[in-house]
Amino acid sequence: MINKLGYIFRSWRSSKNSLFINLTGLTTGLTCTLFIYLWVIDEFSFDKFHEKDSQLYQVMTKVPTNAGMLPFLKMWLKSCSIRQTIF
C-alpha cells in the first residue's frame, strides 16, 4: 500500500500538466453531476407539501420574442423593482 502511494506521488511530480488537466476534468464532472442531481430533486419535490399533491398541475408558457428572453427579463425586472426615494 505504501509503495503504491509513493508511486502515485512520484507520478504527480513528474507530470504536473496532466495532473492539472485530470483534476480539472474530475472537478467539472462532479460539479455538473451535483447540479443535475439538485435540479432533478427540486423538480420531483414540486409542491409535495399539499394534501392533494397528485391533483396539482404546473402550467408553463413560452413567450416568443425576436430578441430572445431579454425583453421579457426587462419587463419582469421593471415590474419587480423596488423604488427607493433618495432624500
Wavefront OBJ file of the C-alpha trace (Angstrom):
o trace
v 0.000 0.000 0.000
v 2.766 2.459 0.893
v 4.605 1.566 -2.316
v 1.524 2.385 -4.368
v 1.121 5.789 -2.665
v 4.793 6.539 -3.288
v 4.331 5.682 -6.971
v 1.293 7.984 -7.190
v 3.154 10.936 -5.650
v 6.192 10.393 -7.910
v 3.986 10.301 -10.998
v 2.241 13.518 -9.882
v 5.579 15.302 -9.538
v 6.765 14.197 -12.969
v 3.596 15.135 -14.878
v 2.063 18.232 -13.320
v 0.252 19.285 -16.513
v -1.674 16.036 -16.829
v -2.458 16.149 -13.111
v -3.954 19.624 -13.537
v -5.991 18.543 -16.566
v -7.256 15.410 -14.806
v -8.210 17.287 -11.633
v -9.962 19.994 -13.654
v -11.972 17.378 -15.556
v -12.829 15.499 -12.372
v -13.918 18.684 -10.607
v -16.025 19.808 -13.573
v -17.690 16.407 -13.884
v -18.513 16.150 -10.199
v -19.854 19.713 -10.126
v -22.111 19.092 -13.144
v -23.329 15.842 -11.601
v -24.146 17.622 -8.349
v -26.061 20.408 -10.131
v -28.048 17.911 -12.217
v -28.869 15.894 -9.092
v -30.057 19.010 -7.230
v -32.159 20.086 -10.217
v -33.841 16.662 -10.513
v -34.563 16.548 -6.770
v -36.101 20.032 -6.986
v -38.278 19.049 -9.943
v -39.588 15.927 -8.212
v -40.345 17.757 -4.971
v -42.621 20.355 -6.571
v -45.465 21.180 -4.147
v -45.298 17.898 -2.216
v -46.469 19.627 0.976
v -50.126 19.829 -0.176
v -52.616 17.196 0.919
v -53.815 16.577 -2.635
v -50.485 16.953 -4.407
v -51.452 14.352 -7.021
v -54.136 16.769 -8.303
v -51.765 19.719 -8.759
v -50.533 20.679 -12.200
v -47.801 23.059 -13.234
v -48.557 25.307 -16.196
v -45.653 26.765 -18.152
v -45.779 29.187 -21.045
v -43.224 30.042 -23.666
v -43.059 33.682 -24.694
v -41.820 34.020 -28.302
v -39.798 37.168 -28.988
v -37.484 38.276 -31.749
v -34.653 39.176 -29.371
v -34.770 36.094 -27.136
v -35.555 36.441 -23.454
v -34.043 39.893 -22.929
v -37.267 41.931 -23.389
v -39.125 39.563 -21.067
v -36.432 39.961 -18.418
v -36.518 43.754 -18.733
v -40.290 43.746 -18.282
v -40.046 41.415 -15.271
v -37.286 43.432 -13.633
v -39.253 46.636 -14.155
v -42.342 45.152 -12.503
v -40.328 43.739 -9.570
v -38.036 46.670 -8.942
v -38.085 48.294 -5.544
v -38.356 52.015 -5.827
v -36.436 53.962 -3.247
v -36.693 57.676 -2.684
v -33.376 59.423 -2.242
v -33.584 62.415 0.074
l 1 2 3 4 5 6 7 8 9 10 11 12 13 14 15 16 17 18 19 20 21 22 23 24 25 26 27 28 29 30 31 32 33 34 35 36 37 38 39 40 41 42 43 44 45 46 47 48 49 50 51 52 53 54 55 56 57 58 59 60 61 62 63 64 65 66 67 68 69 70 71 72 73 74 75 76 77 78 79 80 81 82 83 84 85 86 87
